[in-house]
Amino acid sequence: MEEKSLAVFENFKIRRIWKEKEEKWYFSVIDTIAALTEQTDFKKAQSYWTTLKNRLKKEGNESVTKCDKLKMQSADGKFYKTDVANVETILRLVQSVPSKKAEPIKLWLAKVGYERLQDMRDPVRSLDRAREYWQKHGRSEKWIQQRMMGQEIRNKLTDYWENNEVKEQDEYAILTNIIHEEWSDLSVREHKNLKNLKTQNLRDHMSDAELVFTALAELSTRQIAETMQTKGLEENKIPAQKGGKIAKNARLELESKTGKKVITAENYLPSVKEQRQIKQKPDNSGNKR
């Protein structure tokens, strides 16, 4: 089983995958390079890594050979194979990049690796950390409760898929999009575009109502799939459509009674003023970001 998530180092998002069997995080090398070099342009960070990788290979550096390739979600929502490495290998690669961020990122990597092991022993820790994160970003207690409830429903659905021959990554994304488009009349990408989101998690920017209907669609999908005992991608498309349709009917009923649309362009992105304050905030070295 693999667990995928984003980690944040200062303003840089670093994709990572938790390998259950190995009990290790694998981090995107390009994302880490971008954070080290403070490069916001993905293609330039990619070019830097290509040059560095070639140099390290010529030098016989074993760190490059220990990098793996795993599928990770890109900004366009699709999954592509990308270079990844565990904490130990990433720490060695960091030493090859001249950067004032080298020491801070070493400490950060050690911290996030340790936190995951602690979470395995005490799952409540990760829930508390998520709640604290959302509170800091101004979410109400009601919103947080609905977000966490929705995540639990989502986890049960993906558990069913995992145990019934649905392959992770691409096939999960296909089924998720079917459910979402069925209940909302928008694909996941269209919904993100409506909210002006790029790499951000759509659910973290949903309204209370959007969270509720997403949860209803996924709950219905899982219960229908369990009843039908569906296996594999093609069979699970049927409960995905039916589950999404149940939530769509409920959405249309609510909209007809209230005269208000459930789908909204609202998001929780920081305002232009807040973004400027973040950029002007001094980092650990005393320099402005």
C-alpha positions in Angstrom: 0.0 0.0 0.0 1.2 3.5 -0.8 0.2 6.8 0.8 0.6 9.9 -1.3 0.7 13.4 0.0 2.3 16.8 -0.3 4.8 18.2 2.3 5.6 21.9 2.5 9.0 23.3 3.1 8.7 27.0 3.5 6.7 28.0 0.3 7.7 25.0 -1.7 5.4 21.9 -2.1 7.3 18.6 -2.2 5.5 15.5 -3.5 6.1 12.3 -1.5 5.0 8.7 -1.3 5.0 6.5 1.8 6.0 2.9 1.1 4.2 0.8 3.6 6.4 -2.3 3.2 9.6 -0.3 3.6 8.2 2.1 6.1 9.9 5.0 4.2 9.0 8.2 2.6 10.1 8.7 -1.1 10.4 12.4 -2.1 10.3 14.0 -5.5 14.0 14.9 -6.3 13.0 17.7 -8.6 10.7 19.3 -6.0 13.5 19.1 -3.5 16.0 20.6 -5.9 13.4 23.4 -6.5 13.2 24.1 -2.8 17.0 24.1 -2.4 17.6 26.4 -5.3 14.5 28.5 -4.6 13.4 27.9 -8.2 9.7 28.3 -8.8 9.9 27.4 -12.5 9.5 23.6 -12.7 11.3 23.3 -16.1 14.3 25.1 -14.8 14.4 22.9 -11.6 14.1 19.9 -13.9 17.0 21.1 -16.1 19.1 21.7 -13.0 18.5 18.2 -11.8 19.3 16.7 -15.2 22.7 18.5 -15.3 23.4 17.6 -11.7 22.5 13.9 -12.3 24.8 13.7 -15.3 27.7 15.2 -13.3 27.1 12.9 -10.3 27.0 9.9 -12.6 30.4 10.8 -14.2 31.8 11.2 -10.7 30.5 7.7 -9.7 28.3 9.1 -7.0 26.1 6.2 -5.8 23.2 8.5 -4.7 22.0 8.8 -8.3 21.8 5.0 -8.8 19.7 4.8 -5.6 17.0 7.1 -7.0 13.9 5.3 -8.1 11.1 6.3 -10.5 7.5 6.4 -9.3 4.4 7.9 -10.8 3.4 11.2 -9.2 0.7 13.7 -10.0 1.8 16.7 -12.0 0.2 20.2 -12.0 -2.0 19.1 -15.0 -3.6 16.5 -12.8 -2.0 13.6 -14.7 0.5 11.1 -13.3 4.1 10.9 -14.7 7.1 8.8 -13.7 9.5 11.1 -11.8 12.8 10.6 -9.9 12.2 9.9 -6.2 14.5 9.0 -3.4 14.2 8.1 0.3 15.3 10.4 3.1 18.8 9.0 3.3 19.5 9.4 -0.4 17.9 12.9 -0.6 20.2 14.0 2.3 23.2 12.9 0.3 22.0 14.7 -2.8 21.4 17.9 -0.8 25.1 17.9 -0.1 25.8 18.2 -3.8 23.8 21.4 -4.2 25.4 24.7 -3.0 22.5 26.3 -1.2 21.8 28.3 1.9 18.7 26.1 2.3 20.8 22.9 2.7 20.9 22.8 6.5 17.2 23.9 7.0 16.0 21.3 4.5 18.1 18.5 6.1 16.4 19.3 9.4 13.0 19.4 7.7 13.5 16.0 6.0 14.5 14.4 9.3 11.5 15.9 11.0 8.9 14.8 8.4 10.3 11.3 8.3 10.2 11.0 12.0 6.6 12.4 12.2 5.3 9.7 9.9 6.8 6.9 12.1 5.2 8.6 15.1 1.8 8.8 13.3 1.9 5.0 12.6 2.2 4.4 16.4 -0.4 7.0 17.2 -2.8 7.9 14.2 -4.5 10.6 16.3 -1.3 12.7 15.9 -1.8 13.1 12.2 -5.4 14.1 12.7 -4.5 16.6 15.3 -1.8 18.1 13.0 -4.3 18.4 10.1 -6.8 20.1 12.4 -4.2 22.5 13.6 -3.2 23.3 10.0 -6.7 24.1 8.9 -7.3 26.2 12.1 -4.2 28.3 11.3 -5.7 28.8 7.8 -8.9 30.2 9.2 -11.2 27.2 8.7 -14.2 27.0 11.0 -14.7 24.0 13.3 -17.8 23.0 11.3 -15.7 23.0 8.0 -12.9 21.0 9.7 -15.3 18.4 10.9 -16.9 18.0 7.5 -13.4 17.9 5.8 -12.3 15.1 8.2 -15.5 13.2 7.9 -15.2 13.4 4.1 -11.6 12.1 4.2 -12.7 9.1 6.3 -15.4 8.3 3.7 -12.8 8.7 1.0 -10.3 6.4 2.7 -13.0 3.7 3.0 -13.7 4.0 -0.7 -10.1 3.7 -1.8 -9.7 0.8 0.6 -12.4 -1.0 -1.3 -10.8 -0.2 -4.6 -7.4 -1.4 -3.4 -8.9 -4.7 -2.2 -10.9 -5.2 -5.4 -8.3 -5.0 -8.2 -8.4 -1.3 -8.9 -4.9 0.0 -9.6 -3.7 3.1 -7.8 -2.9 6.4 -9.4 -4.4 6.5 -12.9 -7.4 4.2 -12.2 -8.2 5.9 -8.9 -8.1 9.3 -10.7 -10.4 8.0 -13.4 -13.1 6.7 -11.0 -12.8 9.8 -8.8 -13.4 12.0 -11.8 -16.4 9.9 -12.9 -18.0 10.4 -9.4 -17.2 14.1 -9.3 -18.4 14.8 -12.8 -21.6 12.9 -12.2 -22.6 14.8 -9.0 -21.3 18.2 -9.9 -21.5 18.3 -13.7 -17.9 19.4 -13.7 -14.7 17.3 -14.0 -12.2 17.7 -11.2 -10.0 19.8 -13.5 -12.9 22.1 -14.4 -13.9 22.5 -10.8 -10.3 23.4 -9.9 -10.2 25.9 -12.8 -13.5 27.4 -11.6 -11.8 28.0 -8.2 -8.6 29.3 -9.8 -6.6 26.4 -8.3 -3.4 24.9 -9.8 -1.6 22.3 -7.6 -3.8 22.9 -4.6 -6.0 20.1 -3.2 -9.5 20.8 -4.4 -11.2 19.5 -1.2 -9.2 22.0 0.9 -11.0 24.8 -1.0 -14.5 23.4 -1.1 -17.4 25.0 0.7 -19.3 23.2 3.4 -22.0 22.1 0.9 -19.4 20.9 -1.7 -17.7 18.8 1.0 -21.0 17.3 2.0 -22.1 16.3 -1.5 -18.6 14.9 -2.4 -18.9 12.8 0.7 -22.4 11.6 -0.2 -21.3 10.7 -3.7 -18.3 8.7 -2.4 -20.3 7.0 0.4 -23.0 6.0 -2.1 -20.4 4.7 -4.5 -18.7 2.5 -2.0 -22.0 1.0 -0.7 -23.2 0.3 -4.2 -19.9 -1.3 -5.1 -20.0 -3.5 -2.0 -23.5 -4.6 -2.9 -22.6 -5.3 -6.5 -19.2 -6.8 -5.5 -17.5 -5.0 -8.3 -13.9 -5.7 -9.2 -11.4 -3.8 -11.4 -11.7 -0.5 -13.2 -14.5 -1.3 -15.7 -16.9 -2.9 -13.2 -16.3 -0.1 -10.7 -17.3 2.6 -13.2 -20.9 1.5 -12.7 -21.2 2.2 -9.0 -19.1 5.4 -9.5 -21.8 6.7 -11.9 -24.7 5.6 -9.7 -23.2 7.0 -6.5 -22.5 10.3 -8.2 -26.0 10.4 -9.6 -27.5 10.0 -6.1 -25.6 13.0 -4.9 -26.5 15.0 -8.0 -30.2 14.4 -7.5 -29.8 15.6 -3.9 -27.9 18.7 -5.1 -30.5 19.6 -7.7 -33.3 19.1 -5.0 -31.5 21.5 -2.6 -30.8 24.1 -5.3 -34.4 24.1 -6.4 -35.5 24.7 -2.7 -33.0 27.4 -1.9 -32.4 29.0 -5.3 -28.6 28.8 -4.6 -26.0 27.0 -6.5 -23.9 24.4 -4.5 -20.9 24.6 -6.8 -19.0 27.8 -6.1 -15.9 29.6 -7.4 -15.0 30.6 -3.8 -11.6 29.3 -2.5 -9.3 29.8 0.5 -6.4 31.1 -1.5 -4.5 34.0 0.2 -5.4 37.4 -1.0 -2.8 39.5 -2.9 -2.1 41.4 0.3 -1.5 38.2 2.2 0.8 36.9 -0.6 2.9 40.0 -0.3 3.1 39.6 3.4 4.3 36.0 3.0 7.0 37.1 0.5 8.2 39.9 2.7 8.4 37.7 5.8 12.0 37.1 6.8 13.3 33.5 6.6 15.5 31.8 9.2 18.6 33.6 7.8 17.0 37.0 8.2 16.6 37.5 4.4 13.3 38.3 2.8 11.7 35.5 0.8 
